Amino acid sequence: MTERIGSLGDRITSLSGSLNAVLGHLDEKIARYERERTENDAVERVAPPENFRAHLFSGGGGR
């Protein structure tokens, strides 16, 4: 059991590292895209749909 737990822990650590790298690249691409759009004055302000609940994405944890 201890060996299995250790193996799973190693796998989780490896997956976490890979995910962190992928999310880092994604964040860089998003930042570059947003910067290029802003520099080219291509930013549009579109209102969210009426049923959009922004508070669910605020990270506050409240419902």
N, C-alpha and C positions, 0 to 999 in steps of 0.2 A: 504494500500500500504506500509506504513512504517513497519507494522508487517511482511509483506511478505519479504521486503528487509532485515529486521533483521534476519529472518529465513534463507534466502539464505546466508547471511553473515556468520551465525553460521555454516551452512553446508559446505561452502567453507573453513572455518577455520578448521573444523574437517577433511575434506578430505585432506587439505594441510598437516595437522599434520600426518595423516596416510601415505600419500605419502612420506613425509620426512623420516619417520621411515623406510619404505620399501626401499627407495633409499639408506639410510644409511647402511642397512643390505646388500644390493646388492654391494655397494662400498666395504664393509669389505670383502665379499666373493671374489670379483674380486682381491682385493689387496692380499689376502691370496693365491689365485690361482697363481697369477703372481709371488709372492715371492717363492712359492713352485717350480714352473717351473724354476725359475732362480737358486734356490739352487740345483736343480737336473740337471742343464745344459741342459734343454730340450727346451731352447728358440731357435726358428727358425726365421730367417729373410726372410720373404716372401714379394716380391715386390707386391704393390697393382696393381689392374687391370689398364690398360692404360686409361680407361675412368673415373677413380676415381678422384674426384675433392676435394682435401683435404681442400682447402680454404673455402669450404662451411661449414666445421665443426670447423673452427678455432675460432669461437665466435667473429670475428672481425666485422661482420655485413655487410661487403662490398660484392659486387657482381661482 
